Amino acid sequence: MKCVFRISEAGAIAIHAAAYLASMPDRQARATEIAAVLRVSEAHLMKVLQQLSRAGICHATRGPKGGFRLAGEPDQINLLRVFEAIEGPISGTCCLFNERKCRKGGCILGDMVATITDTAKKRMAGATLAKAAAIMRAERKTRTSIKGG
């Protein structure tokens, strides 16, 4: 099924990896572990985690006992901050094409794209990593109970 709202794979990895870190506040997580849980390329994940680290969203510790840990409180970090750390600021005036096709008359979709973008931005700003982590923990618990019984 096609989806109207799509974000890049890097953006999706960032949000899910940050939520995973938020769901494990008492310990560091290694990139291999996160990649396995999210079922994504470890190389791609590492690039994303490096960007999140540079943005101050997570801390990276090198070495045999190293790993990644969330840099702040999950209820103080929203999904918009995580997303924009990877993608850059969301523009209110975006086009579905890489290069604008509509001319003087304006977009054939009117303000629909801008409205959807603004709504997504507001929803991500209102959603914290604490909420995302709670969903992730519940999903892990469900998977564990299904496997166990």
Accessible surface in RSA format (square Angstrom, percent):
REM  Atomic radii and reference values for relative SASA: ProtOr
REM  Chains: A
REM  Algorithm: Lee & Richards
REM  Probe-radius: 1.40
REM  Slices: 20
REM RES _ NUM      All-atoms   Total-Side   Main-Chain    Non-polar    All polar
REM                ABS   REL    ABS   REL    ABS   REL    ABS   REL    ABS   REL
RES MET A   1   241.07 124.8 152.38 100.8  88.69 211.2 130.93 111.3 110.14 145.9
RES LYS A   2   200.17  97.7 177.53 108.9  22.64  53.9 122.36 110.1  77.81  82.9
RES CYS A   3    71.12  53.8  51.73  57.7  19.38  45.6  21.02  53.2  50.10  54.0
RES VAL A   4   134.18  88.3 102.64  92.9  31.54  76.0 109.36  95.0  24.81  67.3
RES PHE A   5    97.36  48.7  89.46  55.4   7.90  20.6  92.18  55.9   5.18  14.8
RES ARG A   6   185.53  77.9 156.35  79.7  29.18  69.5  49.80  68.1 135.73  82.3
RES ILE A   7    47.64  27.1  26.73  19.9  20.91  50.4  33.96  24.5  13.67  37.1
RES SER A   8    50.47  42.6  32.73  43.7  17.74  40.9  44.16  94.0   6.31   8.8
RES GLU A   9   107.46  61.7  93.94  71.1  13.52  32.2  38.67  74.8  68.78  56.2
RES ALA A  10    21.11  19.4  19.91  30.7   1.20   2.7  19.91  28.0   1.20   3.2
RES GLY A  11     0.00   0.0   0.00   N/A   0.00   0.0   0.00   0.0   0.00   0.0
RES ALA A  12    32.04  29.5  31.14  48.1   0.90   2.1  32.04  45.1   0.01   0.0
RES ILE A  13     5.48   3.1   3.33   2.5   2.15   5.2   5.39   3.9   0.09   0.2
RES ALA A  14     0.00   0.0   0.00   0.0   0.00   0.0   0.00   0.0   0.00   0.0
RES ILE A  15    23.16  13.2  23.16  17.3   0.00   0.0  23.16  16.7   0.00   0.0
RES HIS A  16    91.06  49.8  90.67  63.0   0.39   1.0  57.22  59.0  33.84  39.4
RES ALA A  17     0.00   0.0   0.00   0.0   0.00   0.0   0.00   0.0   0.00   0.0
RES ALA A  18     0.28   0.3   0.20   0.3   0.08   0.2   0.28   0.4   0.00   0.0
RES ALA A  19     3.73   3.4   3.73   5.7   0.00   0.0   3.73   5.2   0.00   0.0
RES TYR A  20     5.00   2.3   5.00   2.8   0.00   0.0   0.00   0.0   5.00   6.2
RES LEU A  21     3.15   1.8   1.02   0.7   2.13   5.4   1.17   0.8   1.98   5.3
RES ALA A  22     2.83   2.6   0.00   0.0   2.83   6.4   0.43   0.6   2.40   6.4
RES SER A  23     5.77   4.9   0.00   0.0   5.77  13.3   0.00   0.0   5.77   8.1
RES MET A  24    32.67  16.9  30.85  20.4   1.82   4.3  18.21  15.5  14.46  19.2
RES PRO A  25    88.22  64.3  67.35  61.4  20.87  75.9  73.91  61.0  14.31  89.0
RES ASP A  26   123.19  86.3  90.33  89.9  32.86  77.7  46.18 108.7  77.01  76.8
RES ARG A  27    91.13  38.3  87.97  44.8   3.16   7.5  52.14  71.3  39.00  23.6
RES GLN A  28    48.01  26.8  35.96  26.3  12.05  28.7  11.58  24.6  36.43  27.6
RES ALA A  29     0.20   0.2   0.02   0.0   0.18   0.4   0.20   0.3   0.00   0.0
RES ARG A  30   115.01  48.3 114.24  58.2   0.78   1.8  49.47  67.6  65.55  39.7
RES ALA A  31    11.04  10.1   7.24  11.2   3.79   8.6   7.24  10.2   3.79  10.0
RES THR A  32    77.71  55.3  70.99  72.0   6.72  16.0  57.86  77.7  19.85  30.0
RES GLU A  33    46.91  26.9  38.12  28.8   8.79  20.9  35.39  68.5  11.51   9.4
RES ILE A  34     0.00   0.0   0.00   0.0   0.00   0.0   0.00   0.0   0.00   0.0
RES ALA A  35     7.69   7.1   6.37   9.8   1.33   3.0   6.67   9.4   1.02   2.7
RES ALA A  36    73.10  67.2  49.04  75.7  24.06  54.7  61.03  85.9  12.07  32.0
RES VAL A  37    48.32  31.8  34.62  31.3  13.70  33.0  41.87  36.4   6.45  17.5
RES LEU A  38    31.00  17.3  11.53   8.2  19.47  48.9  15.44  10.8  15.56  41.9
RES ARG A  39   196.37  82.5 161.88  82.5  34.49  82.1  72.58  99.2 123.79  75.0
RES VAL A  40    37.40  24.6  18.10  16.4  19.29  46.5  26.89  23.4  10.51  28.5
RES SER A  41    62.34  52.7  44.71  59.7  17.62  40.6  45.28  96.4  17.05  23.9
RES GLU A  42    74.63  42.8  68.06  51.5   6.57  15.7  23.98  46.4  50.65  41.4
RES ALA A  43    69.00  63.4  56.59  87.3  12.41  28.2  64.38  90.7   4.62  12.2
RES HIS A  44    54.35  29.7  52.39  36.4   1.96   5.0  33.71  34.7  20.65  24.0
RES LEU A  45     0.00   0.0   0.00   0.0   0.00   0.0   0.00   0.0   0.00   0.0
RES MET A  46    61.93  32.1  61.93  41.0   0.00   0.0  58.94  50.1   2.99   4.0
RES LYS A  47   134.36  65.5 132.52  81.3   1.84   4.4  76.06  68.5  58.30  62.1
RES VAL A  48     1.20   0.8   1.20   1.1   0.00   0.0   1.20   1.0   0.00   0.0
RES LEU A  49     0.00   0.0   0.00   0.0   0.00   0.0   0.00   0.0   0.00   0.0
RES GLN A  50    85.81  48.0  83.11  60.7   2.70   6.4  23.06  49.1  62.75  47.6
RES GLN A  51    57.35  32.1  54.45  39.8   2.90   6.9  11.09  23.6  46.27  35.1
RES LEU A  52     0.00   0.0   0.00   0.0   0.00   0.0   0.00   0.0   0.00   0.0
RES SER A  53    36.55  30.9  24.59  32.8  11.97  27.6   5.36  11.4  31.19  43.7
RES ARG A  54   181.28  76.1 142.13  72.5  39.15  93.2  80.93 110.6 100.35  60.8
RES ALA A  55    45.75  42.1  17.26  26.6  28.49  64.8  30.51  43.0  15.24  40.4
RES GLY A  56    37.07  45.7   0.00   N/A  37.07  45.7  29.13  79.9   7.94  17.8
RES ILE A  57     0.38   0.2   0.38   0.3   0.00   0.0   0.38   0.3   0.00   0.0
RES CYS A  58     2.13   1.6   0.27   0.3   1.86   4.4   0.27   0.7   1.86   2.0
RES HIS A  59   104.75  57.3 103.20  71.7   1.55   4.0  68.21  70.3  36.54  42.5
RES ALA A  60    56.38  51.8  26.88  41.5  29.50  67.1  26.88  37.9  29.50  78.2
RES THR A  61    70.97  50.5  60.51  61.3  10.46  24.9  46.11  61.9  24.86  37.6
RES ARG A  62   228.04  95.7 201.90 102.9  26.15  62.3  79.58 108.8 148.46  90.0
RES GLY A  63    43.58  53.7   0.00   N/A  43.58  53.7  27.24  74.7  16.35  36.6
RES PRO A  64   131.09  95.5 105.13  95.8  25.96  94.4 113.74  93.9  17.35 107.8
RES LYS A  65   185.67  90.6 165.91 101.8  19.76  47.0 116.80 105.1  68.87  73.4
RES GLY A  66     4.63   5.7   0.00   N/A   4.63   5.7   1.17   3.2   3.45   7.7
RES GLY A  67     7.35   9.1   0.00   N/A   7.35   9.1   5.66  15.5   1.69   3.8
RES PHE A  68    14.95   7.5  14.95   9.3   0.00   0.0  14.95   9.1   0.00   0.0
RES ARG A  69    90.13  37.8  89.00  45.4   1.13   2.7  38.33  52.4  51.80  31.4
RES LEU A  70    17.71   9.9   7.65   5.5  10.06  25.3   7.65   5.4  10.06  27.1
RES ALA A  71    34.14  31.4   5.81   9.0  28.32  64.4   7.39  10.4  26.75  70.9
RES GLY A  72    35.30  43.5   0.00   N/A  35.30  43.5  27.75  76.1   7.55  16.9
RES GLU A  73   115.71  66.4 112.78  85.3   2.92   7.0  38.47  74.4  77.24  63.1
RES PRO A  74    26.52  19.3  26.52  24.2   0.00   0.0  26.52  21.9   0.00   0.0
RES ASP A  75    82.98  58.1  70.84  70.5  12.14  28.7  25.83  60.8  57.15  57.0
RES GLN A  76   135.86  76.0 106.56  77.9  29.31  69.8  38.25  81.4  97.61  74.0
RES ILE A  77     3.48   2.0   3.31   2.5   0.17   0.4   3.48   2.5   0.00   0.0
RES ASN A  78    43.26  29.8  41.53  40.1   1.73   4.2   4.01   9.6  39.26  37.9
RES LEU A  79    26.50  14.8  26.50  19.0   0.00   0.0  26.50  18.6   0.00   0.0
RES LEU A  80    22.66  12.6  22.66  16.2   0.00   0.0  22.66  15.9   0.00   0.0
RES ARG A  81   102.61  43.1  94.22  48.0   8.39  20.0  47.77  65.3  54.85  33.2
RES VAL A  82     0.00   0.0   0.00   0.0   0.00   0.0   0.00   0.0   0.00   0.0
RES PHE A  83    19.50   9.8  19.50  12.1   0.00   0.0  19.50  11.8   0.00   0.0
RES GLU A  84    46.52  26.7  37.76  28.6   8.76  20.9  10.12  19.6  36.40  29.7
RES ALA A  85    28.95  26.6   1.67   2.6  27.28  62.0  12.30  17.3  16.64  44.1
RES ILE A  86    23.33  13.3   4.46   3.3  18.87  45.5   4.46   3.2  18.87  51.2
RES GLU A  87    74.72  42.9  42.27  32.0  32.45  77.3  12.59  24.3  62.13  50.7
RES GLY A  88    24.11  29.7   0.00   N/A  24.11  29.7  21.34  58.6   2.76   6.2
RES PRO A  89   124.26  90.6 105.30  96.0  18.96  68.9 105.30  86.9  18.96 117.9
RES ILE A  90    30.89  17.6  18.59  13.8  12.30  29.6  23.12  16.6   7.77  21.1
RES SER A  91    59.80  50.5  46.39  61.9  13.42  30.9  44.15  94.0  15.65  21.9
RES GLY A  92    45.40  56.0   0.00   N/A  45.40  56.0  31.54  86.6  13.86  31.0
RES THR A  93   105.67  75.2  90.14  91.4  15.53  37.0  72.54  97.4  33.13  50.1
RES CYS A  94    53.54  40.5  37.05  41.3  16.49  38.8  29.03  73.6  24.51  26.4
RES CYS A  95    44.77  33.9  18.30  20.4  26.47  62.2   9.97  25.3  34.80  37.5
RES LEU A  96   130.93  72.9  94.23  67.4  36.70  92.3  97.69  68.6  33.24  89.4
RES PHE A  97   114.67  57.4 106.21  65.8   8.46  22.0 109.26  66.2   5.41  15.5
RES ASN A  98   171.97 118.6 127.00 122.7  44.97 108.3  37.27  89.7 134.70 130.2
RES GLU A  99   124.79  71.6 119.52  90.4   5.28  12.6  44.29  85.7  80.51  65.7
RES ARG A 100   129.41  54.3 122.68  62.5   6.74  16.0  52.46  71.7  76.95  46.6
RES LYS A 101   110.89  54.1  95.88  58.8  15.00  35.7  52.17  47.0  58.72  62.5
RES CYS A 102    44.59  33.7  27.80  31.0  16.80  39.5  18.68  47.3  25.92  27.9
RES ARG A 103   181.34  76.1 157.90  80.5  23.45  55.8  78.59 107.4 102.75  62.3
RES LYS A 104   213.73 104.3 174.51 107.1  39.22  93.4 128.65 115.8  85.07  90.6
RES GLY A 105    84.41 104.1   0.00   N/A  84.41 104.1  44.63 122.5  39.78  89.1
RES GLY A 106    39.60  48.8   0.00   N/A  39.60  48.8  32.64  89.6   6.95  15.6
RES CYS A 107    56.83  43.0  37.24  41.5  19.59  46.0  19.66  49.8  37.18  40.1
RES ILE A 108   158.59  90.2 121.90  90.8  36.68  88.4 129.99  93.6  28.59  77.6
RES LEU A 109    65.32  36.4  54.40  38.9  10.93  27.5  59.04  41.5   6.28  16.9
RES GLY A 110    49.46  61.0   0.00   N/A  49.46  61.0  38.43 105.5  11.03  24.7
RES ASP A 111   105.68  74.0  97.67  97.2   8.01  18.9  36.98  87.0  68.70  68.5
RES MET A 112   101.05  52.3  96.93  64.1   4.12   9.8  72.48  61.6  28.57  37.8
RES VAL A 113    19.47  12.8  18.44  16.7   1.03   2.5  19.35  16.8   0.12   0.3
RES ALA A 114    38.08  35.0  34.64  53.5   3.44   7.8  35.10  49.4   2.98   7.9
RES THR A 115    73.91  52.6  68.90  69.8   5.01  11.9  61.81  83.0  12.09  18.3
RES ILE A 116    69.73  39.7  67.01  49.9   2.71   6.5  68.99  49.7   0.74   2.0
RES THR A 117    23.44  16.7  19.47  19.7   3.98   9.5  13.66  18.4   9.78  14.8
RES ASP A 118    60.79  42.6  58.80  58.5   1.99   4.7  17.79  41.9  43.00  42.9
RES THR A 119    71.54  50.9  69.52  70.5   2.02   4.8  52.48  70.5  19.06  28.8
RES ALA A 120    16.97  15.6  10.26  15.8   6.71  15.3  16.60  23.4   0.37   1.0
RES LYS A 121    73.64  35.9  73.64  45.2   0.00   0.0  33.29  30.0  40.35  43.0
RES LYS A 122   137.02  66.8 126.00  77.3  11.03  26.3  83.48  75.1  53.54  57.0
RES ARG A 123   179.32  75.3 171.50  87.4   7.82  18.6  55.38  75.7 123.94  75.1
RES MET A 124    19.58  10.1  18.56  12.3   1.01   2.4  16.45  14.0   3.13   4.1
RES ALA A 125    43.26  39.8  29.54  45.6  13.72  31.2  29.77  41.9  13.48  35.7
RES GLY A 126    46.94  57.9   0.00   N/A  46.94  57.9  36.21  99.4  10.73  24.0
RES ALA A 127    25.15  23.1  24.81  38.3   0.34   0.8  25.14  35.4   0.01   0.0
RES THR A 128    28.52  20.3  28.26  28.6   0.26   0.6  25.75  34.6   2.76   4.2
RES LEU A 129     0.00   0.0   0.00   0.0   0.00   0.0   0.00   0.0   0.00   0.0
RES ALA A 130    33.48  30.8  27.91  43.1   5.56  12.7  30.55  43.0   2.93   7.8
RES LYS A 131   122.33  59.7 115.39  70.8   6.94  16.5  84.35  75.9  37.99  40.5
RES ALA A 132    19.44  17.9  12.47  19.2   6.96  15.8  16.39  23.1   3.05   8.1
RES ALA A 133     0.93   0.9   0.93   1.4   0.00   0.0   0.93   1.3   0.00   0.0
RES ALA A 134    49.49  45.5  42.68  65.9   6.81  15.5  44.44  62.6   5.05  13.4
RES ILE A 135   122.48  69.7 118.65  88.4   3.84   9.2 121.72  87.7   0.76   2.1
RES MET A 136    26.64  13.8  24.12  16.0   2.52   6.0  26.42  22.5   0.22   0.3
RES ARG A 137   102.05  42.8  97.81  49.9   4.25  10.1  45.98  62.8  56.07  34.0
RES ALA A 138    58.01  53.3  50.15  77.4   7.87  17.9  56.51  79.6   1.50   4.0
RES GLU A 139    87.10  50.0  80.63  61.0   6.47  15.4  31.48  60.9  55.63  45.4
RES ARG A 140    57.67  24.2  56.52  28.8   1.15   2.7  38.85  53.1  18.82  11.4
RES LYS A 141   158.38  77.3 151.65  93.1   6.73  16.0 100.69  90.6  57.69  61.4
RES THR A 142    72.50  51.6  69.20  70.2   3.30   7.9  46.92  63.0  25.58  38.7
RES ARG A 143    92.51  38.8  91.91  46.9   0.61   1.4  46.69  63.8  45.83  27.8
RES THR A 144    94.44  67.2  90.19  91.4   4.24  10.1  68.95  92.6  25.48  38.5
RES SER A 145    73.34  62.0  54.46  72.7  18.89  43.5  49.95 106.4  23.40  32.8
RES ILE A 146   126.33  71.9 108.09  80.5  18.24  44.0 114.01  82.1  12.32  33.4
RES LYS A 147   177.88  86.8 138.91  85.2  38.97  92.8  92.14  82.9  85.74  91.3
RES GLY A 148    71.28  87.9   0.00   N/A  71.28  87.9  37.20 102.1  34.07  76.3
RES GLY A 149    98.53 121.5   0.00   N/A  98.53 121.5  49.40 135.6  49.13 110.0
END  Absolute sums over single chains surface
CHAIN  1 A     9981.9       7918.0       2063.9       5805.3       4176.6
END  Absolute sums over all chains
TOTAL          9981.9       7918.0       2063.9       5805.3       4176.6
